[in-house]
Amino acid sequence: MPHNIDALKENTLKFKNVIIEPIAISSKKENTKFYFVKADSINKLGKHWASGIGSFNKQHILNHKTKRFKIEEIDIESIEVQSLSFSDLVEKHEISSINRLQIDVEGSEYEILNSINFDQVNIDTIIFESKHFDGTFKEGPKLEEIKKKLIKNSYEIRKLDNENYLAKKN
């Protein structure tokens, strides 16, 4: 989201080891449409977390509508973004290990976690949102598949709260 990229750049100016990639992570390298809550609508909607809602699927954002969060089509903007796979990003920056990977990508967690080649990169800890794994506010077979994959790759898994899991390498 352009407004978040700008804030991130400003907040990390004093750090020399931060690389900001204005891209999306998906299952493959492609240009795709990305939807997000307009910067001008965040205050109007009255929820600070609205600045973090973005998706390749506009309906996913609209599915967040409630009595207290009155999101409408006019509150959503889209841009064309380049996406890379997780493996492409790891190769591009020659990453061999990650201490902590945190993923909260409004329903694309499954695609990203499923695409990780654990032989390519060692990841100590993974924290990921689970509440949209099988659709907006749905957990199901895709979540179970990822949990099995993580266990197979020597992770111990525990639920942190109603929305997130922690996977820690044994």
MARBA-3410 file (N, C-alpha, C, O; in Angstrom, 1 decimal):
170
0.8,-1.2,0.0,0.0,0.0,0.0,0.9,1.2,0.0,1.7,1.4,0.9 ~ 0.7,2.1,-0.9,1.6,3.3,-1.1,1.8,4.1,0.2,2.9,4.5,0.6 ~ 0.7,4.3,1.0,0.8,5.1,2.2,1.6,4.4,3.3,2.3,5.0,4.1 ~ 1.5,3.0,3.3,2.3,2.3,4.3,3.8,2.2,3.9,4.7,2.2,4.7 ~ 4.0,2.1,2.6,5.4,2.1,2.1,6.1,3.4,2.4,7.2,3.4,2.9
5.4,4.5,2.2,5.9,5.9,2.5,6.3,6.0,4.0,7.3,6.5,4.4 ~ 5.4,5.5,4.9,5.6,5.5,6.3,6.7,4.7,6.7,7.6,5.0,7.6 ~ 6.8,3.5,6.1,7.9,2.6,6.4,9.3,3.2,6.0,10.2,3.1,6.8 ~ 9.3,3.8,4.9,10.6,4.4,4.4,11.0,5.5,5.4,12.2,5.6,5.8 ~ 10.1,6.3,5.8,10.3,7.4,6.8,10.8,6.8,8.1,11.7,7.4,8.7
10.1,5.8,8.6,10.5,5.2,9.9,11.7,4.4,10.0,12.2,4.1,11.0 ~ 12.3,4.1,8.8,13.5,3.3,8.8,14.7,4.0,8.2,15.8,3.4,7.9 ~ 14.6,5.3,8.0,15.7,6.1,7.4,17.0,5.9,8.2,18.1,5.9,7.5 ~ 17.0,5.8,9.5,18.2,5.8,10.3,18.9,4.4,10.3,20.0,4.2,10.8 ~ 18.2,3.4,9.7,18.8,2.0,9.7,19.4,1.8,8.3,18.9,2.1,7.3
20.6,1.2,8.4,21.4,0.9,7.1,21.1,-0.5,6.6,21.3,-0.7,5.4 ~ 20.5,-1.4,7.4,20.3,-2.8,6.9,18.9,-3.1,6.6,18.5,-4.2,6.7 ~ 18.1,-2.1,6.2,16.7,-2.3,5.9,16.5,-2.1,4.3,16.9,-1.1,3.8 ~ 15.9,-3.1,3.7,15.6,-3.0,2.3,14.1,-3.1,2.2,13.5,-4.0,2.7 ~ 13.6,-2.1,1.6,12.1,-2.0,1.4,11.8,-2.4,-0.1,12.3,-1.8,-1.0
11.0,-3.5,-0.2,10.6,-4.0,-1.5,9.1,-3.6,-1.7,8.3,-4.2,-1.0 ~ 8.8,-2.7,-2.5,7.4,-2.3,-2.8,6.8,-3.3,-3.8,6.4,-3.0,-4.9 ~ 6.7,-4.6,-3.3,6.1,-5.7,-4.1,5.2,-6.5,-3.2,5.0,-6.2,-2.0 ~ 4.5,-7.4,-3.9,3.7,-8.4,-3.2,4.3,-9.7,-3.2,5.0,-10.0,-4.2 ~ 4.1,-10.5,-2.2,4.6,-11.9,-2.2,3.4,-12.8,-2.6,2.3,-12.7,-1.9
3.5,-13.6,-3.6,2.5,-14.5,-4.0,3.1,-15.9,-4.4,4.3,-16.1,-4.1 ~ 2.3,-16.7,-5.0,2.9,-18.0,-5.4,3.7,-18.0,-6.7,4.4,-18.9,-7.0 ~ 3.7,-16.8,-7.4,4.5,-16.8,-8.6,4.8,-15.3,-9.0,4.2,-14.4,-8.4 ~ 5.8,-15.1,-9.9,6.2,-13.8,-10.3,5.2,-13.4,-11.4,5.0,-14.0,-12.5 ~ 4.5,-12.2,-11.1,3.6,-11.7,-12.1,3.2,-10.3,-11.7,3.5,-9.8,-10.6
2.6,-9.5,-12.6,2.0,-8.2,-12.3,0.5,-8.5,-12.0,-0.1,-9.2,-12.8 ~ 0.0,-7.9,-10.9,-1.4,-8.2,-10.6,-2.0,-7.0,-9.9,-1.3,-6.1,-9.4 ~ -3.3,-7.0,-9.9,-4.0,-5.9,-9.2,-4.1,-6.1,-7.7,-4.4,-7.2,-7.3 ~ -3.8,-5.1,-6.9,-3.8,-5.2,-5.5,-4.8,-4.1,-5.0,-4.7,-3.0,-5.3 ~ -5.7,-4.5,-4.1,-6.8,-3.7,-3.6,-6.4,-3.3,-2.1,-5.9,-4.2,-1.4
-6.7,-2.1,-1.7,-6.5,-1.7,-0.3,-7.4,-0.5,0.1,-8.0,0.1,-0.8 ~ -7.5,-0.3,1.4,-8.3,0.8,1.9,-7.6,2.2,1.6,-6.4,2.3,1.9 ~ -8.3,3.1,0.9,-7.7,4.4,0.6,-7.2,5.1,1.9,-7.8,5.0,2.9 ~ -6.1,5.8,1.8,-5.6,6.5,2.9,-6.6,7.5,3.5,-6.7,7.7,4.7 ~ -7.3,8.2,2.6,-8.4,9.1,3.0,-9.6,8.5,3.7,-10.3,9.2,4.4
-9.7,7.2,3.5,-10.9,6.5,4.1,-10.6,6.0,5.5,-11.5,5.6,6.3 ~ -9.3,5.9,5.9,-8.9,5.2,7.1,-9.6,5.9,8.3,-10.2,5.3,9.2 ~ -9.4,7.3,8.4,-10.0,8.0,9.5,-11.5,8.0,9.5,-12.2,7.9,10.5 ~ -12.1,8.1,8.3,-13.5,8.1,8.1,-14.1,6.8,8.6,-15.2,6.8,9.2 ~ -13.4,5.7,8.4,-13.9,4.4,8.9,-13.7,4.1,10.4,-14.4,3.3,10.9
-12.9,4.9,11.0,-12.7,4.9,12.4,-12.0,3.7,13.0,-12.1,3.4,14.2 ~ -11.2,3.0,12.2,-10.5,1.8,12.7,-9.0,2.0,12.2,-8.8,2.0,10.9 ~ -8.1,2.1,13.1,-6.7,2.3,12.7,-6.2,1.1,11.9,-5.3,1.2,11.0 ~ -6.7,-0.1,12.2,-6.2,-1.3,11.5,-6.7,-1.4,10.0,-6.2,-2.2,9.2 ~ -7.5,-0.4,9.6,-8.0,-0.4,8.2,-6.8,-0.1,7.3,-6.8,-0.4,6.1
-5.7,0.6,7.8,-4.6,0.9,7.0,-3.8,-0.3,6.6,-3.0,-0.3,5.7 ~ -4.1,-1.5,7.2,-3.4,-2.7,6.9,-4.2,-3.7,6.1,-3.7,-4.8,5.9 ~ -5.3,-3.3,5.7,-6.2,-4.3,4.9,-5.9,-4.1,3.4,-6.2,-3.0,2.9 ~ -5.3,-5.1,2.8,-5.1,-5.1,1.4,-5.2,-6.5,0.9,-5.0,-7.5,1.7 ~ -5.6,-6.7,-0.3,-5.8,-8.1,-0.9,-5.8,-8.1,-2.4,-6.0,-7.0,-3.0
-5.5,-9.2,-2.9,-5.6,-9.4,-4.4,-7.1,-9.5,-4.8,-7.5,-9.5,-5.9 ~ -8.0,-9.7,-3.8,-9.4,-9.9,-4.0,-10.2,-8.8,-3.3,-10.2,-8.7,-2.1 ~ -10.8,-7.9,-4.1,-11.5,-6.8,-3.5,-12.7,-7.2,-2.6,-12.9,-6.6,-1.6 ~ -13.3,-8.3,-2.9,-14.4,-8.8,-2.1,-13.9,-9.2,-0.7,-14.7,-9.0,0.3 ~ -12.7,-9.6,-0.5,-12.2,-9.9,0.8,-12.2,-8.7,1.7,-12.6,-8.8,2.9
-11.9,-7.5,1.1,-11.9,-6.3,1.9,-13.4,-5.9,2.2,-13.7,-5.6,3.4 ~ -14.3,-6.0,1.3,-15.7,-5.7,1.5,-16.3,-6.7,2.5,-17.3,-6.3,3.2 ~ -15.8,-7.9,2.6,-16.3,-8.9,3.5,-16.1,-8.5,5.0,-16.6,-9.1,5.9 ~ -15.2,-7.5,5.2,-14.9,-7.0,6.6,-16.0,-6.0,7.1,-16.0,-5.6,8.2 ~ -17.0,-5.7,6.2,-18.1,-4.8,6.6,-18.9,-5.3,7.8,-19.4,-6.4,7.8
-19.0,-4.5,8.8,-19.9,-4.8,9.9,-20.6,-3.5,10.3,-20.5,-2.5,9.7 ~ -21.4,-3.6,11.4,-22.1,-2.4,11.9,-21.2,-1.3,12.3,-21.5,-0.1,12.2 ~ -20.0,-1.7,12.8,-19.0,-0.7,13.3,-17.9,-0.4,12.3,-17.1,0.5,12.5 ~ -17.9,-1.1,11.2,-16.9,-0.9,10.1,-17.6,-0.9,8.8,-17.8,-1.9,8.2 ~ -18.0,0.3,8.4,-18.8,0.5,7.2,-18.1,0.7,5.9,-18.3,1.7,5.2
-17.2,-0.3,5.6,-16.4,-0.2,4.4,-17.3,-0.3,3.1,-18.3,-1.1,3.1 ~ -17.0,0.5,2.1,-17.8,0.5,0.9,-16.8,0.5,-0.3,-15.6,0.7,-0.1 ~ -17.3,0.2,-1.5,-16.4,0.2,-2.7,-15.7,1.5,-2.8,-14.6,1.5,-3.3 ~ -16.3,2.7,-2.5,-15.7,4.0,-2.7,-14.4,4.1,-1.7,-13.6,5.0,-1.9 ~ -14.3,3.3,-0.7,-13.2,3.3,0.2,-12.0,2.5,-0.3,-11.0,2.4,0.4
-12.2,1.8,-1.4,-11.1,0.9,-1.9,-10.5,1.5,-3.1,-11.1,2.0,-4.0 ~ -9.2,1.3,-3.1,-8.3,1.8,-4.3,-7.6,0.5,-4.7,-7.4,-0.4,-4.0 ~ -7.1,0.6,-6.0,-6.3,-0.5,-6.5,-5.0,0.0,-7.2,-5.1,1.1,-7.8 ~ -4.0,-0.8,-7.2,-2.8,-0.5,-8.0,-2.3,-1.8,-8.6,-2.6,-2.9,-8.2 ~ -1.5,-1.6,-9.6,-0.9,-2.7,-10.3,0.5,-2.9,-9.5,1.3,-2.0,-9.4
0.7,-4.1,-9.0,2.0,-4.4,-8.3,2.6,-5.6,-8.9,2.0,-6.5,-9.5 ~ 4.0,-5.6,-8.8,4.7,-6.8,-9.2,4.7,-7.7,-8.0,5.0,-7.3,-6.9 ~ 4.5,-9.0,-8.2,4.6,-10.0,-7.2,5.8,-10.9,-7.5,6.0,-11.2,-8.6 ~ 6.4,-11.4,-6.4,7.4,-12.4,-6.5,7.0,-13.6,-5.6,6.2,-13.4,-4.6 ~ 7.5,-14.7,-5.9,7.3,-15.8,-5.0,8.3,-15.6,-3.8,9.2,-14.8,-3.9
8.0,-16.3,-2.7,8.9,-16.2,-1.5,10.3,-16.7,-1.9,11.3,-16.0,-1.5 ~ 10.4,-17.7,-2.7,11.7,-18.2,-3.2,12.4,-17.2,-4.0,13.7,-17.1,-3.9 ~ 11.7,-16.5,-4.9,12.3,-15.4,-5.7,13.0,-14.4,-4.8,14.1,-13.9,-5.1 ~ 12.2,-14.0,-3.8,12.7,-12.9,-2.9,14.0,-13.4,-2.1,14.9,-12.7,-1.9 ~ 13.9,-14.7,-1.6,15.1,-15.2,-0.9,16.3,-15.3,-1.8,17.4,-14.9,-1.4
16.1,-15.7,-3.1,17.2,-15.8,-4.0,17.7,-14.4,-4.3,19.0,-14.2,-4.4 ~ 16.8,-13.4,-4.6,17.2,-12.1,-4.9,18.2,-11.4,-3.9,19.1,-10.8,-4.3 ~ 17.9,-11.7,-2.6,18.7,-11.1,-1.6,19.6,-12.1,-0.9,20.2,-11.8,0.1 ~ 19.8,-13.2,-1.5,20.7,-14.2,-1.0,20.5,-14.5,0.5,21.5,-14.5,1.2 ~ 19.3,-14.8,0.8,18.9,-15.0,2.2,19.0,-16.6,2.5,18.4,-17.3,1.7
19.8,-16.9,3.5,19.9,-18.3,3.8,19.2,-18.7,5.1,18.9,-19.8,5.4 ~ 19.0,-17.7,6.0,18.3,-17.9,7.2,17.5,-16.7,7.7,17.9,-15.6,7.3 ~ 16.4,-17.0,8.4,15.5,-15.9,8.9,15.3,-16.2,10.3,14.8,-17.4,10.7 ~ 15.5,-15.3,11.2,15.2,-15.5,12.6,13.7,-15.6,12.9,13.2,-16.5,13.5 ~ 13.0,-14.6,12.4,11.5,-14.5,12.6,10.8,-14.0,11.3,11.1,-12.9,10.8
9.9,-14.8,10.9,9.1,-14.5,9.7,7.7,-14.3,10.2,7.1,-15.2,10.8 ~ 7.1,-13.1,10.0,5.7,-12.8,10.4,4.9,-12.6,9.2,5.2,-11.7,8.4 ~ 3.8,-13.3,9.1,2.9,-13.2,7.9,1.5,-12.8,8.3,0.9,-13.6,9.1 ~ 1.0,-11.7,7.8,-0.4,-11.3,8.0,-0.8,-10.7,6.7,-0.6,-9.5,6.5 ~ -1.3,-11.5,5.8,-1.5,-11.0,4.4,-3.0,-11.3,3.9,-3.2,-11.7,2.8
-3.9,-11.2,4.9,-5.3,-11.2,4.5,-5.8,-12.3,3.6,-6.4,-12.1,2.6 ~ -5.4,-13.6,4.0,-5.9,-14.7,3.3,-4.9,-15.3,2.3,-5.1,-16.4,1.8 ~ -3.7,-14.7,2.1,-2.7,-15.3,1.2,-1.7,-16.1,2.0,-0.7,-16.5,1.4 ~ -1.9,-16.2,3.3,-0.9,-17.0,4.1,-0.7,-18.4,3.6,0.4,-18.9,3.5 ~ -1.8,-19.0,3.2,-1.7,-20.4,2.7,-0.7,-20.5,1.5,0.2,-21.3,1.5
-0.9,-19.6,0.5,-0.1,-19.7,-0.7,1.4,-19.4,-0.4,2.3,-20.1,-0.9 ~ 1.7,-18.5,0.5,3.0,-18.2,0.8,3.7,-19.3,1.6,4.7,-19.8,1.2 ~ 3.0,-19.8,2.7,3.6,-20.8,3.5,3.7,-22.1,2.7,4.7,-22.9,2.8 ~ 2.8,-22.4,1.8,2.9,-23.6,1.0,4.0,-23.5,0.0,4.5,-24.6,-0.4 ~ 4.4,-22.3,-0.4,5.5,-22.2,-1.5,6.9,-22.2,-0.9,7.8,-22.3,-1.6
7.0,-22.1,0.5,8.4,-22.0,1.0,9.1,-23.3,0.9,8.6,-24.4,1.2 ~ 10.3,-23.2,0.4,11.2,-24.4,0.3,12.1,-24.4,1.5,13.0,-23.6,1.6 ~ 11.8,-25.2,2.5,12.5,-25.2,3.7,13.9,-25.8,3.6,14.7,-25.7,4.5 ~ 14.2,-26.3,2.4,15.6,-26.7,2.1,16.4,-25.6,1.6,17.7,-25.6,1.7 ~ 15.8,-24.5,1.1,16.4,-23.3,0.6,16.8,-22.3,1.7,17.8,-21.6,1.6
15.9,-22.2,2.7,16.1,-21.2,3.7,15.7,-21.8,5.1,14.7,-22.5,5.2 ~ 16.6,-21.5,6.1,16.3,-21.9,7.4,15.5,-20.8,8.2,16.0,-19.7,8.3 ~ 14.3,-21.1,8.7,13.5,-20.1,9.4,13.3,-20.6,10.8,12.7,-21.7,11.0 ~ 13.8,-19.9,11.8,13.7,-20.3,13.2,12.2,-20.2,13.7,11.7,-21.2,14.3 ~ 11.6,-19.1,13.4,10.2,-18.9,14.0,9.3,-18.3,12.9,9.7,-17.4,12.2
8.1,-18.8,12.8,7.1,-18.2,11.9,5.9,-17.9,12.7,5.4,-18.8,13.4 ~ 5.4,-16.7,12.6,4.1,-16.3,13.2,3.2,-16.0,12.0,3.6,-15.2,11.1 ~ 2.0,-16.6,12.0,1.1,-16.3,10.9,-0.3,-16.2,11.3,-0.8,-16.9,12.2 ~ -1.0,-15.3,10.6,-2.5,-15.2,10.9,-3.2,-16.3,10.2,-2.9,-16.7,9.1 ~ -4.2,-16.9,10.9,-4.9,-18.0,10.4,-6.3,-17.8,10.1,-7.0,-18.6,9.5
-6.9,-16.6,10.5,-8.3,-16.5,10.4,-8.9,-16.3,9.0,-10.1,-16.4,8.9 ~ -8.1,-16.2,8.0,-8.6,-16.1,6.6,-8.1,-17.2,5.7,-8.1,-17.1,4.5 ~ -7.5,-18.3,6.3,-6.9,-19.3,5.5,-7.9,-19.9,4.5,-7.4,-20.2,3.3 ~ -9.1,-20.2,4.8,-10.0,-20.8,3.9,-11.2,-19.9,3.5,-12.3,-20.4,3.3 ~ -10.9,-18.6,3.4,-11.9,-17.6,3.1,-12.0,-16.6,4.2,-11.4,-16.8,5.3
-12.7,-15.5,4.0,-12.7,-14.5,5.0,-13.3,-15.0,6.3,-14.5,-15.5,6.3 ~ -12.6,-14.9,7.3,-13.0,-15.3,8.7,-13.2,-16.8,8.7,-14.1,-17.3,9.5 ~ -12.5,-17.6,7.9,-12.7,-19.1,7.9,-11.4,-19.8,8.0,-10.4,-19.5,7.4 ~ -11.3,-20.8,8.9,-10.2,-21.8,9.0,-10.7,-23.1,8.6,-11.9,-23.5,8.9 ~ -9.9,-23.9,8.0,-10.3,-25.3,7.6,-9.2,-26.1,7.0,-8.1,-26.1,7.6
-9.4,-26.8,5.9,-8.5,-27.8,5.4,-7.1,-27.2,5.0,-6.1,-27.8,5.2 ~ -7.1,-26.0,4.4,-5.9,-25.4,4.1,-5.0,-25.1,5.3,-3.8,-25.3,5.2 ~ -5.6,-24.7,6.4,-4.8,-24.4,7.6,-4.2,-25.8,8.1,-3.1,-25.8,8.5 ~ -5.0,-26.8,8.1,-4.6,-28.1,8.5,-3.4,-28.6,7.7,-2.5,-29.2,8.2 ~ -3.5,-28.4,6.4,-2.4,-28.8,5.5,-1.1,-28.1,5.8,-0.1,-28.7,5.8
-1.2,-26.8,6.1,0.0,-26.0,6.4,0.6,-26.5,7.7,1.8,-26.6,7.9 ~ -0.3,-26.7,8.7,0.2,-27.2,10.0,1.0,-28.5,9.8,2.0,-28.7,10.4 ~ 0.4,-29.4,9.0,1.1,-30.7,8.7,2.5,-30.5,8.0,3.4,-31.2,8.4 ~ 2.5,-29.6,7.1,3.8,-29.3,6.4,4.8,-28.7,7.4,6.0,-29.1,7.3 ~ 4.4,-27.9,8.2,5.3,-27.3,9.2,5.8,-28.4,10.2,7.0,-28.4,10.5
4.9,-29.2,10.7,5.3,-30.3,11.5,6.3,-31.2,10.8,7.3,-31.6,11.4 ~ 6.1,-31.5,9.6,7.0,-32.4,8.8,8.3,-31.7,8.6,9.3,-32.5,8.5 ~ 8.4,-30.4,8.7,9.7,-29.7,8.6,10.2,-29.3,9.9,11.0,-28.3,10.0 ~ 9.9,-30.1,10.9,10.4,-29.9,12.3,10.0,-28.7,13.1,10.8,-28.2,13.9 ~ 8.8,-28.3,12.9,8.3,-27.1,13.6,7.3,-27.6,14.7,6.5,-28.6,14.5
7.3,-27.0,15.8,6.4,-27.2,16.9,5.4,-26.0,16.7,5.8,-24.9,16.6 ~ 4.1,-26.3,16.8,3.1,-25.3,16.5,2.2,-25.1,17.7,1.8,-26.1,18.4 ~ 1.9,-23.8,18.0,0.9,-23.6,19.0,0.1,-22.3,18.6,0.6,-21.4,17.9 ~ -1.1,-22.3,19.0,-2.0,-21.2,18.8,-1.7,-20.1,19.7,-1.7,-20.3,21.0 ~ -1.4,-18.9,19.2,-1.1,-17.7,20.1,-2.4,-17.1,20.6,-2.4,-16.7,21.8
-3.4,-16.9,19.8,-4.6,-16.3,20.1,-5.7,-16.7,19.1,-5.5,-17.7,18.4 ~ -6.8,-16.0,19.0,-7.8,-16.4,18.1,-7.5,-16.2,16.7,-8.3,-16.7,15.8 ~ -6.4,-15.5,16.4,-6.1,-15.2,15.0,-4.7,-15.7,14.5,-4.5,-15.7,13.3 ~ -3.8,-16.1,15.4,-2.4,-16.3,15.0,-1.9,-17.6,15.6,-2.2,-18.1,16.7 ~ -0.9,-18.1,14.8,-0.2,-19.3,15.2,1.3,-19.0,15.3,1.8,-18.1,14.6
2.0,-19.7,16.1,3.5,-19.7,16.2,4.0,-21.0,15.8,3.6,-22.1,16.4 ~ 4.9,-21.0,14.9,5.6,-22.3,14.5,7.1,-22.0,14.8,7.7,-21.1,14.3 ~ 7.6,-22.9,15.7,9.0,-22.7,16.2,9.8,-24.0,15.8,9.3,-25.1,16.1 ~ 10.9,-23.8,15.2,11.8,-24.9,14.8,12.3,-25.6,16.0,12.8,-25.0,16.9 ~ 12.2,-27.0,15.9,12.7,-27.8,17.0,14.3,-27.8,17.0,14.9,-28.5,17.8
END
